[in-house]
Amino acid sequence: MPRILEIKPDHPIIVDLDKHREDADADDYIELLYDQALLVEGSPIDDPGKFAQRMSKLMAGALSD
């Protein structure tokens, strides 16, 4: 049975992502959300190293503001 990722369009994260979809980091945030969904359901992620790299980059950006 195929898995389904449900996205609530009114969730604050999705609303903010939509507002900032042209930002340089938007793709990283989207990939991060997808990888988190996989991890939560117990599935492996394709590239754990890339996941960690994305997480570090986004955290560094948030902490520098």
mmCIF file as Biopython writes it, N, C-alpha, C and O atoms, coordinates in Angstrom:
data_model
#
loop_
_atom_site.group_PDB
_atom_site.id
_atom_site.type_symbol
_atom_site.label_atom_id
_atom_site.label_alt_id
_atom_site.label_comp_id
_atom_site.label_asym_id
_atom_site.label_entity_id
_atom_site.label_seq_id
_atom_site.pdbx_PDB_ins_code
_atom_site.Cartn_x
_atom_site.Cartn_y
_atom_site.Cartn_z
_atom_site.occupancy
_atom_site.B_iso_or_equiv
_atom_site.auth_seq_id
_atom_site.auth_asym_id
_atom_site.pdbx_PDB_model_num
ATOM 1   N N  . MET A ? 1  ? 0.844  -1.184 0.000  1.0 0.0 1  A 1 
ATOM 2   C CA . MET A ? 1  ? 0.000  0.000  0.000  1.0 0.0 1  A 1 
ATOM 3   C C  . MET A ? 1  ? 0.889  1.247  0.000  1.0 0.0 1  A 1 
ATOM 4   O O  . MET A ? 1  ? 1.794  1.361  0.827  1.0 0.0 1  A 1 
ATOM 5   N N  . PRO A ? 2  ? 0.637  2.177  -0.917 1.0 0.0 2  A 1 
ATOM 6   C CA . PRO A ? 2  ? 1.469  3.383  -0.965 1.0 0.0 2  A 1 
ATOM 7   C C  . PRO A ? 2  ? 1.230  4.275  0.249  1.0 0.0 2  A 1 
ATOM 8   O O  . PRO A ? 2  ? 0.121  4.369  0.773  1.0 0.0 2  A 1 
ATOM 9   N N  . ARG A ? 3  ? 2.292  4.913  0.669  1.0 0.0 3  A 1 
ATOM 10  C CA . ARG A ? 3  ? 2.181  5.845  1.797  1.0 0.0 3  A 1 
ATOM 11  C C  . ARG A ? 3  ? 1.735  7.208  1.288  1.0 0.0 3  A 1 
ATOM 12  O O  . ARG A ? 3  ? 2.007  7.589  0.150  1.0 0.0 3  A 1 
ATOM 13  N N  . ILE A ? 4  ? 1.050  7.923  2.154  1.0 0.0 4  A 1 
ATOM 14  C CA . ILE A ? 4  ? 0.542  9.245  1.792  1.0 0.0 4  A 1 
ATOM 15  C C  . ILE A ? 4  ? 1.057  10.253 2.811  1.0 0.0 4  A 1 
ATOM 16  O O  . ILE A ? 4  ? 0.914  10.061 4.019  1.0 0.0 4  A 1 
ATOM 17  N N  . LEU A ? 5  ? 1.648  11.310 2.319  1.0 0.0 5  A 1 
ATOM 18  C CA . LEU A ? 5  ? 2.084  12.411 3.183  1.0 0.0 5  A 1 
ATOM 19  C C  . LEU A ? 5  ? 0.989  13.464 3.166  1.0 0.0 5  A 1 
ATOM 20  O O  . LEU A ? 5  ? 0.728  14.093 2.141  1.0 0.0 5  A 1 
ATOM 21  N N  . GLU A ? 6  ? 0.360  13.643 4.304  1.0 0.0 6  A 1 
ATOM 22  C CA . GLU A ? 6  ? -0.694 14.648 4.411  1.0 0.0 6  A 1 
ATOM 23  C C  . GLU A ? 6  ? -0.083 15.974 4.846  1.0 0.0 6  A 1 
ATOM 24  O O  . GLU A ? 6  ? 0.687  16.038 5.805  1.0 0.0 6  A 1 
ATOM 25  N N  . ILE A ? 7  ? -0.438 17.013 4.132  1.0 0.0 7  A 1 
ATOM 26  C CA . ILE A ? 7  ? 0.040  18.354 4.448  1.0 0.0 7  A 1 
ATOM 27  C C  . ILE A ? 7  ? -1.176 19.219 4.750  1.0 0.0 7  A 1 
ATOM 28  O O  . ILE A ? 7  ? -2.092 19.333 3.935  1.0 0.0 7  A 1 
ATOM 29  N N  . LYS A ? 8  ? -1.170 19.818 5.913  1.0 0.0 8  A 1 
ATOM 30  C CA . LYS A ? 8  ? -2.267 20.720 6.290  1.0 0.0 8  A 1 
ATOM 31  C C  . LYS A ? 8  ? -1.908 22.114 5.782  1.0 0.0 8  A 1 
ATOM 32  O O  . LYS A ? 8  ? -0.980 22.739 6.296  1.0 0.0 8  A 1 
ATOM 33  N N  . PRO A ? 9  ? -2.631 22.604 4.783  1.0 0.0 9  A 1 
ATOM 34  C CA . PRO A ? 9  ? -2.273 23.895 4.181  1.0 0.0 9  A 1 
ATOM 35  C C  . PRO A ? 9  ? -2.359 25.078 5.129  1.0 0.0 9  A 1 
ATOM 36  O O  . PRO A ? 9  ? -1.762 26.121 4.866  1.0 0.0 9  A 1 
ATOM 37  N N  . ASP A ? 10 ? -3.100 24.934 6.237  1.0 0.0 10 A 1 
ATOM 38  C CA . ASP A ? 10 ? -3.210 26.050 7.172  1.0 0.0 10 A 1 
ATOM 39  C C  . ASP A ? 10 ? -2.228 25.940 8.341  1.0 0.0 10 A 1 
ATOM 40  O O  . ASP A ? 10 ? -2.260 26.760 9.258  1.0 0.0 10 A 1 
ATOM 41  N N  . HIS A ? 11 ? -1.352 24.925 8.310  1.0 0.0 11 A 1 
ATOM 42  C CA . HIS A ? 11 ? -0.341 24.801 9.368  1.0 0.0 11 A 1 
ATOM 43  C C  . HIS A ? 11 ? 0.626  25.985 9.247  1.0 0.0 11 A 1 
ATOM 44  O O  . HIS A ? 11 ? 1.016  26.352 8.139  1.0 0.0 11 A 1 
ATOM 45  N N  . PRO A ? 12 ? 1.014  26.582 10.380 1.0 0.0 12 A 1 
ATOM 46  C CA . PRO A ? 12 ? 1.890  27.765 10.333 1.0 0.0 12 A 1 
ATOM 47  C C  . PRO A ? 12 ? 3.179  27.560 9.541  1.0 0.0 12 A 1 
ATOM 48  O O  . PRO A ? 12 ? 3.636  28.486 8.871  1.0 0.0 12 A 1 
ATOM 49  N N  . ILE A ? 13 ? 3.765  26.388 9.599  1.0 0.0 13 A 1 
ATOM 50  C CA . ILE A ? 13 ? 5.001  26.147 8.838  1.0 0.0 13 A 1 
ATOM 51  C C  . ILE A ? 13 ? 4.725  26.189 7.341  1.0 0.0 13 A 1 
ATOM 52  O O  . ILE A ? 13 ? 5.491  26.789 6.587  1.0 0.0 13 A 1 
ATOM 53  N N  . ILE A ? 14 ? 3.648  25.565 6.908  1.0 0.0 14 A 1 
ATOM 54  C CA . ILE A ? 14 ? 3.308  25.549 5.478  1.0 0.0 14 A 1 
ATOM 55  C C  . ILE A ? 14 ? 2.936  26.952 5.007  1.0 0.0 14 A 1 
ATOM 56  O O  . ILE A ? 14 ? 3.317  27.360 3.910  1.0 0.0 14 A 1 
ATOM 57  N N  . VAL A ? 15 ? 2.198  27.687 5.827  1.0 0.0 15 A 1 
ATOM 58  C CA . VAL A ? 15 ? 1.831  29.065 5.477  1.0 0.0 15 A 1 
ATOM 59  C C  . VAL A ? 15 ? 3.096  29.911 5.308  1.0 0.0 15 A 1 
ATOM 60  O O  . VAL A ? 15 ? 3.219  30.663 4.342  1.0 0.0 15 A 1 
ATOM 61  N N  . ASP A ? 16 ? 4.033  29.784 6.251  1.0 0.0 16 A 1 
ATOM 62  C CA . ASP A ? 16 ? 5.279  30.552 6.154  1.0 0.0 16 A 1 
ATOM 63  C C  . ASP A ? 16 ? 6.119  30.113 4.963  1.0 0.0 16 A 1 
ATOM 64  O O  . ASP A ? 16 ? 6.707  30.948 4.277  1.0 0.0 16 A 1 
ATOM 65  N N  . LEU A ? 17 ? 6.179  28.811 4.713  1.0 0.0 17 A 1 
ATOM 66  C CA . LEU A ? 17 ? 6.926  28.330 3.547  1.0 0.0 17 A 1 
ATOM 67  C C  . LEU A ? 17 ? 6.343  28.901 2.259  1.0 0.0 17 A 1 
ATOM 68  O O  . LEU A ? 17 ? 7.084  29.288 1.355  1.0 0.0 17 A 1 
ATOM 69  N N  . ASP A ? 18 ? 5.030  28.952 2.175  1.0 0.0 18 A 1 
ATOM 70  C CA . ASP A ? 18 ? 4.384  29.491 0.981  1.0 0.0 18 A 1 
ATOM 71  C C  . ASP A ? 18 ? 4.742  30.961 0.780  1.0 0.0 18 A 1 
ATOM 72  O O  . ASP A ? 18 ? 4.970  31.406 -0.345 1.0 0.0 18 A 1 
ATOM 73  N N  . LYS A ? 19 ? 4.788  31.716 1.889  1.0 0.0 19 A 1 
ATOM 74  C CA . LYS A ? 19 ? 5.142  33.136 1.807  1.0 0.0 19 A 1 
ATOM 75  C C  . LYS A ? 19 ? 6.584  33.330 1.360  1.0 0.0 19 A 1 
ATOM 76  O O  . LYS A ? 19 ? 6.910  34.339 0.736  1.0 0.0 19 A 1 
ATOM 77  N N  . HIS A ? 20 ? 7.450  32.367 1.678  1.0 0.0 20 A 1 
ATOM 78  C CA . HIS A ? 20 ? 8.880  32.502 1.409  1.0 0.0 20 A 1 
ATOM 79  C C  . HIS A ? 20 ? 9.383  31.490 0.386  1.0 0.0 20 A 1 
ATOM 80  O O  . HIS A ? 20 ? 10.557 31.122 0.403  1.0 0.0 20 A 1 
ATOM 81  N N  . ARG A ? 21 ? 8.504  31.040 -0.502 1.0 0.0 21 A 1 
ATOM 82  C CA . ARG A ? 21 ? 8.895  29.981 -1.441 1.0 0.0 21 A 1 
ATOM 83  C C  . ARG A ? 21 ? 10.005 30.388 -2.399 1.0 0.0 21 A 1 
ATOM 84  O O  . ARG A ? 21 ? 10.664 29.522 -2.974 1.0 0.0 21 A 1 
ATOM 85  N N  . GLU A ? 22 ? 10.224 31.667 -2.579 1.0 0.0 22 A 1 
ATOM 86  C CA . GLU A ? 22 ? 11.302 32.130 -3.462 1.0 0.0 22 A 1 
ATOM 87  C C  . GLU A ? 22 ? 12.630 32.305 -2.726 1.0 0.0 22 A 1 
ATOM 88  O O  . GLU A ? 22 ? 13.653 32.578 -3.354 1.0 0.0 22 A 1 
ATOM 89  N N  . ASP A ? 23 ? 12.624 32.151 -1.411 1.0 0.0 23 A 1 
ATOM 90  C CA . ASP A ? 23 ? 13.854 32.292 -0.627 1.0 0.0 23 A 1 
ATOM 91  C C  . ASP A ? 23 ? 14.853 31.195 -0.997 1.0 0.0 23 A 1 
ATOM 92  O O  . ASP A ? 23 ? 14.469 30.104 -1.421 1.0 0.0 23 A 1 
ATOM 93  N N  . ALA A ? 24 ? 16.116 31.498 -0.833 1.0 0.0 24 A 1 
ATOM 94  C CA . ALA A ? 24 ? 17.183 30.553 -1.175 1.0 0.0 24 A 1 
ATOM 95  C C  . ALA A ? 24 ? 17.099 29.260 -0.369 1.0 0.0 24 A 1 
ATOM 96  O O  . ALA A ? 24 ? 17.477 28.200 -0.869 1.0 0.0 24 A 1 
ATOM 97  N N  . ASP A ? 25 ? 16.615 29.329 0.859  1.0 0.0 25 A 1 
ATOM 98  C CA . ASP A ? 25 ? 16.577 28.149 1.719  1.0 0.0 25 A 1 
ATOM 99  C C  . ASP A ? 25 ? 15.264 27.371 1.649  1.0 0.0 25 A 1 
ATOM 100 O O  . ASP A ? 25 ? 15.121 26.365 2.344  1.0 0.0 25 A 1 
ATOM 101 N N  . ALA A ? 26 ? 14.314 27.797 0.845  1.0 0.0 26 A 1 
ATOM 102 C CA . ALA A ? 26 ? 12.995 27.159 0.805  1.0 0.0 26 A 1 
ATOM 103 C C  . ALA A ? 26 ? 13.093 25.674 0.465  1.0 0.0 26 A 1 
ATOM 104 O O  . ALA A ? 26 ? 12.437 24.851 1.103  1.0 0.0 26 A 1 
ATOM 105 N N  . ASP A ? 27 ? 13.894 25.328 -0.519 1.0 0.0 27 A 1 
ATOM 106 C CA . ASP A ? 27 ? 14.040 23.919 -0.894 1.0 0.0 27 A 1 
ATOM 107 C C  . ASP A ? 27 ? 14.617 23.097 0.247  1.0 0.0 27 A 1 
ATOM 108 O O  . ASP A ? 27 ? 14.213 21.953 0.455  1.0 0.0 27 A 1 
ATOM 109 N N  . ASP A ? 28 ? 15.557 23.670 0.985  1.0 0.0 28 A 1 
ATOM 110 C CA . ASP A ? 28 ? 16.131 22.955 2.132  1.0 0.0 28 A 1 
ATOM 111 C C  . ASP A ? 28 ? 15.082 22.697 3.199  1.0 0.0 28 A 1 
ATOM 112 O O  . ASP A ? 28 ? 15.049 21.614 3.783  1.0 0.0 28 A 1 
ATOM 113 N N  . TYR A ? 29 ? 14.230 23.670 3.460  1.0 0.0 29 A 1 
ATOM 114 C CA . TYR A ? 29 ? 13.166 23.487 4.443  1.0 0.0 29 A 1 
ATOM 115 C C  . TYR A ? 29 ? 12.192 22.398 4.002  1.0 0.0 29 A 1 
ATOM 116 O O  . TYR A ? 29 ? 11.763 21.579 4.815  1.0 0.0 29 A 1 
ATOM 117 N N  . ILE A ? 30 ? 11.846 22.387 2.729  1.0 0.0 30 A 1 
ATOM 118 C CA . ILE A ? 30 ? 10.925 21.377 2.206  1.0 0.0 30 A 1 
ATOM 119 C C  . ILE A ? 30 ? 11.534 19.983 2.317  1.0 0.0 30 A 1 
ATOM 120 O O  . ILE A ? 30 ? 10.869 19.047 2.760  1.0 0.0 30 A 1 
ATOM 121 N N  . GLU A ? 31 ? 12.792 19.842 1.918  1.0 0.0 31 A 1 
ATOM 122 C CA . GLU A ? 31 ? 13.484 18.551 2.037  1.0 0.0 31 A 1 
ATOM 123 C C  . GLU A ? 31 ? 13.575 18.113 3.493  1.0 0.0 31 A 1 
ATOM 124 O O  . GLU A ? 31 ? 13.407 16.934 3.804  1.0 0.0 31 A 1 
ATOM 125 N N  . LEU A ? 32 ? 13.838 19.056 4.375  1.0 0.0 32 A 1 
ATOM 126 C CA . LEU A ? 32 ? 13.938 18.756 5.798  1.0 0.0 32 A 1 
ATOM 127 C C  . LEU A ? 32 ? 12.593 18.253 6.342  1.0 0.0 32 A 1 
ATOM 128 O O  . LEU A ? 32 ? 12.563 17.286 7.103  1.0 0.0 32 A 1 
ATOM 129 N N  . LEU A ? 33 ? 11.502 18.888 5.965  1.0 0.0 33 A 1 
ATOM 130 C CA . LEU A ? 33 ? 10.180 18.437 6.397  1.0 0.0 33 A 1 
ATOM 131 C C  . LEU A ? 33 ? 9.883  17.026 5.900  1.0 0.0 33 A 1 
ATOM 132 O O  . LEU A ? 33 ? 9.336  16.205 6.636  1.0 0.0 33 A 1 
ATOM 133 N N  . TYR A ? 34 ? 10.242 16.751 4.662  1.0 0.0 34 A 1 
ATOM 134 C CA . TYR A ? 34 ? 10.002 15.417 4.099  1.0 0.0 34 A 1 
ATOM 135 C C  . TYR A ? 34 ? 10.832 14.363 4.842  1.0 0.0 34 A 1 
ATOM 136 O O  . TYR A ? 34 ? 10.317 13.306 5.207  1.0 0.0 34 A 1 
ATOM 137 N N  . ASP A ? 35 ? 12.096 14.651 5.059  1.0 0.0 35 A 1 
ATOM 138 C CA . ASP A ? 35 ? 12.944 13.712 5.798  1.0 0.0 35 A 1 
ATOM 139 C C  . ASP A ? 35 ? 12.437 13.496 7.218  1.0 0.0 35 A 1 
ATOM 140 O O  . ASP A ? 35 ? 12.481 12.375 7.725  1.0 0.0 35 A 1 
ATOM 141 N N  . GLN A ? 36 ? 11.960 14.549 7.863  1.0 0.0 36 A 1 
ATOM 142 C CA . GLN A ? 36 ? 11.401 14.404 9.209  1.0 0.0 36 A 1 
ATOM 143 C C  . GLN A ? 36 ? 10.183 13.493 9.192  1.0 0.0 36 A 1 
ATOM 144 O O  . GLN A ? 36 ? 10.018 12.671 10.092 1.0 0.0 36 A 1 
ATOM 145 N N  . ALA A ? 37 ? 9.338  13.624 8.195  1.0 0.0 37 A 1 
ATOM 146 C CA . ALA A ? 37 ? 8.157  12.763 8.089  1.0 0.0 37 A 1 
ATOM 147 C C  . ALA A ? 37 ? 8.573  11.304 7.940  1.0 0.0 37 A 1 
ATOM 148 O O  . ALA A ? 37 ? 7.970  10.420 8.549  1.0 0.0 37 A 1 
ATOM 149 N N  . LEU A ? 38 ? 9.598  11.051 7.136  1.0 0.0 38 A 1 
ATOM 150 C CA . LEU A ? 38 ? 10.090 9.687  6.981  1.0 0.0 38 A 1 
ATOM 151 C C  . LEU A ? 38 ? 10.620 9.144  8.299  1.0 0.0 38 A 1 
ATOM 152 O O  . LEU A ? 38 ? 10.323 8.008  8.671  1.0 0.0 38 A 1 
ATOM 153 N N  . LEU A ? 39 ? 11.398 9.946  9.000  1.0 0.0 39 A 1 
ATOM 154 C CA . LEU A ? 39 ? 11.966 9.505  10.277 1.0 0.0 39 A 1 
ATOM 155 C C  . LEU A ? 39 ? 10.878 9.218  11.309 1.0 0.0 39 A 1 
ATOM 156 O O  . LEU A ? 39 ? 10.962 8.234  12.044 1.0 0.0 39 A 1 
ATOM 157 N N  . VAL A ? 40 ? 9.865  10.068 11.364 1.0 0.0 40 A 1 
ATOM 158 C CA . VAL A ? 40 ? 8.790  9.895  12.339 1.0 0.0 40 A 1 
ATOM 159 C C  . VAL A ? 40 ? 8.035  8.583  12.099 1.0 0.0 40 A 1 
ATOM 160 O O  . VAL A ? 40 ? 7.623  7.918  13.051 1.0 0.0 40 A 1 
ATOM 161 N N  . GLU A ? 41 ? 7.857  8.216  10.838 1.0 0.0 41 A 1 
ATOM 162 C CA . GLU A ? 41 ? 7.134  6.977  10.558 1.0 0.0 41 A 1 
ATOM 163 C C  . GLU A ? 41 ? 8.033  5.748  10.650 1.0 0.0 41 A 1 
ATOM 164 O O  . GLU A ? 41 ? 7.561  4.620  10.502 1.0 0.0 41 A 1 
ATOM 165 N N  . GLY A ? 42 ? 9.326  5.960  10.894 1.0 0.0 42 A 1 
ATOM 166 C CA . GLY A ? 42 ? 10.243 4.841  11.050 1.0 0.0 42 A 1 
ATOM 167 C C  . GLY A ? 42 ? 10.942 4.409  9.779  1.0 0.0 42 A 1 
ATOM 168 O O  . GLY A ? 42 ? 11.587 3.360  9.750  1.0 0.0 42 A 1 
ATOM 169 N N  . SER A ? 43 ? 10.822 5.205  8.726  1.0 0.0 43 A 1 
ATOM 170 C CA . SER A ? 43 ? 11.484 4.879  7.462  1.0 0.0 43 A 1 
ATOM 171 C C  . SER A ? 43 ? 12.868 5.515  7.406  1.0 0.0 43 A 1 
ATOM 172 O O  . SER A ? 43 ? 13.106 6.546  8.036  1.0 0.0 43 A 1 
ATOM 173 N N  . PRO A ? 44 ? 13.772 4.910  6.663  1.0 0.0 44 A 1 
ATOM 174 C CA . PRO A ? 44 ? 15.087 5.530  6.507  1.0 0.0 44 A 1 
ATOM 175 C C  . PRO A ? 44 ? 15.016 6.722  5.558  1.0 0.0 44 A 1 
ATOM 176 O O  . PRO A ? 44 ? 14.148 6.788  4.687  1.0 0.0 44 A 1 
ATOM 177 N N  . ILE A ? 45 ? 15.935 7.653  5.739  1.0 0.0 45 A 1 
ATOM 178 C CA . ILE A ? 45 ? 16.029 8.773  4.802  1.0 0.0 45 A 1 
ATOM 179 C C  . ILE A ? 45 ? 17.121 8.443  3.791  1.0 0.0 45 A 1 
ATOM 180 O O  . ILE A ? 45 ? 18.037 7.671  4.074  1.0 0.0 45 A 1 
ATOM 181 N N  . ASP A ? 46 ? 17.009 9.037  2.621  1.0 0.0 46 A 1 
ATOM 182 C CA . ASP A ? 46 ? 17.930 8.711  1.527  1.0 0.0 46 A 1 
ATOM 183 C C  . ASP A ? 46 ? 19.377 9.064  1.849  1.0 0.0 46 A 1 
ATOM 184 O O  . ASP A ? 46 ? 20.286 8.286  1.563  1.0 0.0 46 A 1 
ATOM 185 N N  . ASP A ? 47 ? 19.591 10.234 2.441  1.0 0.0 47 A 1 
ATOM 186 C CA . ASP A ? 47 ? 20.956 10.703 2.654  1.0 0.0 47 A 1 
ATOM 187 C C  . ASP A ? 47 ? 21.068 11.363 4.032  1.0 0.0 47 A 1 
ATOM 188 O O  . ASP A ? 47 ? 20.867 12.570 4.161  1.0 0.0 47 A 1 
ATOM 189 N N  . PRO A ? 48 ? 21.391 10.569 5.066  1.0 0.0 48 A 1 
ATOM 190 C CA . PRO A ? 48 ? 21.496 11.139 6.408  1.0 0.0 48 A 1 
ATOM 191 C C  . PRO A ? 48 ? 22.532 12.255 6.515  1.0 0.0 48 A 1 
ATOM 192 O O  . PRO A ? 48 ? 22.348 13.195 7.288  1.0 0.0 48 A 1 
ATOM 193 N N  . GLY A ? 49 ? 23.603 12.162 5.758  1.0 0.0 49 A 1 
ATOM 194 C CA . GLY A ? 49 ? 24.625 13.209 5.773  1.0 0.0 49 A 1 
ATOM 195 C C  . GLY A ? 49 ? 24.079 14.526 5.255  1.0 0.0 49 A 1 
ATOM 196 O O  . GLY A ? 49 ? 24.350 15.584 5.823  1.0 0.0 49 A 1 
ATOM 197 N N  . LYS A ? 50 ? 23.319 14.462 4.189  1.0 0.0 50 A 1 
ATOM 198 C CA . LYS A ? 50 ? 22.710 15.666 3.616  1.0 0.0 50 A 1 
ATOM 199 C C  . LYS A ? 50 ? 21.663 16.239 4.582  1.0 0.0 50 A 1 
ATOM 200 O O  . LYS A ? 50 ? 21.532 17.457 4.707  1.0 0.0 50 A 1 
ATOM 201 N N  . PHE A ? 51 ? 20.924 15.363 5.259  1.0 0.0 51 A 1 
ATOM 202 C CA . PHE A ? 51 ? 19.955 15.789 6.264  1.0 0.0 51 A 1 
ATOM 203 C C  . PHE A ? 51 ? 20.662 16.592 7.356  1.0 0.0 51 A 1 
ATOM 204 O O  . PHE A ? 51 ? 20.217 17.682 7.715  1.0 0.0 51 A 1 
ATOM 205 N N  . ALA A ? 52 ? 21.751 16.060 7.877  1.0 0.0 52 A 1 
ATOM 206 C CA . ALA A ? 52 ? 22.503 16.737 8.939  1.0 0.0 52 A 1 
ATOM 207 C C  . ALA A ? 52 ? 23.082 18.053 8.439  1.0 0.0 52 A 1 
ATOM 208 O O  . ALA A ? 52 ? 23.091 19.046 9.167  1.0 0.0 52 A 1 
ATOM 209 N N  . GLN A ? 53 ? 23.565 18.066 7.204  1.0 0.0 53 A 1 
ATOM 210 C CA . GLN A ? 53 ? 24.125 19.287 6.618  1.0 0.0 53 A 1 
ATOM 211 C C  . GLN A ? 53 ? 23.047 20.367 6.501  1.0 0.0 53 A 1 
ATOM 212 O O  . GLN A ? 53 ? 23.277 21.525 6.849  1.0 0.0 53 A 1 
ATOM 213 N N  . ARG A ? 54 ? 21.864 19.973 6.006  1.0 0.0 54 A 1 
ATOM 214 C CA . ARG A ? 54 ? 20.742 20.918 5.892  1.0 0.0 54 A 1 
ATOM 215 C C  . ARG A ? 54 ? 20.348 21.465 7.257  1.0 0.0 54 A 1 
ATOM 216 O O  . ARG A ? 54 ? 20.149 22.668 7.424  1.0 0.0 54 A 1 
ATOM 217 N N  . MET A ? 55 ? 20.238 20.564 8.231  1.0 0.0 55 A 1 
ATOM 218 C CA . MET A ? 55 ? 19.839 20.963 9.581  1.0 0.0 55 A 1 
ATOM 219 C C  . MET A ? 55 ? 20.842 21.962 10.162 1.0 0.0 55 A 1 
ATOM 220 O O  . MET A ? 55 ? 20.445 22.975 10.737 1.0 0.0 55 A 1 
ATOM 221 N N  . SER A ? 56 ? 22.115 21.684 10.016 1.0 0.0 56 A 1 
ATOM 222 C CA . SER A ? 56 ? 23.156 22.581 10.538 1.0 0.0 56 A 1 
ATOM 223 C C  . SER A ? 56 ? 23.112 23.941 9.850  1.0 0.0 56 A 1 
ATOM 224 O O  . SER A ? 56 ? 23.230 24.976 10.505 1.0 0.0 56 A 1 
ATOM 225 N N  . LYS A ? 57 ? 22.942 23.936 8.529  1.0 0.0 57 A 1 
ATOM 226 C CA . LYS A ? 57 ? 22.885 25.189 7.775  1.0 0.0 57 A 1 
ATOM 227 C C  . LYS A ? 57 ? 21.703 26.048 8.214  1.0 0.0 57 A 1 
ATOM 228 O O  . LYS A ? 57 ? 21.845 27.254 8.417  1.0 0.0 57 A 1 
ATOM 229 N N  . LEU A ? 58 ? 20.540 25.424 8.358  1.0 0.0 58 A 1 
ATOM 230 C CA . LEU A ? 58 ? 19.349 26.162 8.728  1.0 0.0 58 A 1 
ATOM 231 C C  . LEU A ? 58 ? 19.413 26.641 10.177 1.0 0.0 58 A 1 
ATOM 232 O O  . LEU A ? 58 ? 18.949 27.737 10.493 1.0 0.0 58 A 1 
ATOM 233 N N  . MET A ? 59 ? 19.984 25.828 11.048 1.0 0.0 59 A 1 
ATOM 234 C CA . MET A ? 59 ? 20.141 26.246 12.443 1.0 0.0 59 A 1 
ATOM 235 C C  . MET A ? 59 ? 21.113 27.418 12.549 1.0 0.0 59 A 1 
ATOM 236 O O  . MET A ? 59 ? 20.865 28.369 13.290 1.0 0.0 59 A 1 
ATOM 237 N N  . ALA A ? 60 ? 22.210 27.348 11.814 1.0 0.0 60 A 1 
ATOM 238 C CA . ALA A ? 60 ? 23.191 28.428 11.848 1.0 0.0 60 A 1 
ATOM 239 C C  . ALA A ? 60 ? 22.565 29.733 11.356 1.0 0.0 60 A 1 
ATOM 240 O O  . ALA A ? 60 ? 22.815 30.800 11.917 1.0 0.0 60 A 1 
ATOM 241 N N  . GLY A ? 61 ? 21.754 29.641 10.311 1.0 0.0 61 A 1 
ATOM 242 C CA . GLY A ? 61 ? 21.087 30.831 9.793  1.0 0.0 61 A 1 
ATOM 243 C C  . GLY A ? 61 ? 20.095 31.401 10.784 1.0 0.0 61 A 1 
ATOM 244 O O  . GLY A ? 61 ? 20.006 32.619 10.942 1.0 0.0 61 A 1 
ATOM 245 N N  . ALA A ? 62 ? 19.351 30.541 11.451 1.0 0.0 62 A 1 
ATOM 246 C CA . ALA A ? 62 ? 18.361 31.004 12.431 1.0 0.0 62 A 1 
ATOM 247 C C  . ALA A ? 62 ? 19.057 31.617 13.654 1.0 0.0 62 A 1 
ATOM 248 O O  . ALA A ? 62 ? 18.571 32.600 14.213 1.0 0.0 62 A 1 
ATOM 249 N N  . LEU A ? 63 ? 20.161 31.054 14.059 1.0 0.0 63 A 1 
ATOM 250 C CA . LEU A ? 63 ? 20.856 31.539 15.240 1.0 0.0 63 A 1 
ATOM 251 C C  . LEU A ? 63 ? 21.616 32.835 14.993 1.0 0.0 63 A 1 
ATOM 252 O O  . LEU A ? 63 ? 21.919 33.572 15.932 1.0 0.0 63 A 1 
ATOM 253 N N  . SER A ? 64 ? 21.923 33.113 13.733 1.0 0.0 64 A 1 
ATOM 254 C CA . SER A ? 64 ? 22.689 34.320 13.421 1.0 0.0 64 A 1 
ATOM 255 C C  . SER A ? 64 ? 21.801 35.556 13.276 1.0 0.0 64 A 1 
ATOM 256 O O  . SER A ? 64 ? 22.303 36.677 13.190 1.0 0.0 64 A 1 
ATOM 257 N N  . ASP A ? 65 ? 20.482 35.350 13.248 1.0 0.0 65 A 1 
ATOM 258 C CA . ASP A ? 65 ? 19.550 36.498 13.107 1.0 0.0 65 A 1 
ATOM 259 C C  . ASP A ? 65 ? 19.424 37.293 14.368 1.0 0.0 65 A 1 
ATOM 260 O O  . ASP A ? 65 ? 18.686 38.277 14.406 1.0 0.0 65 A 1 
#
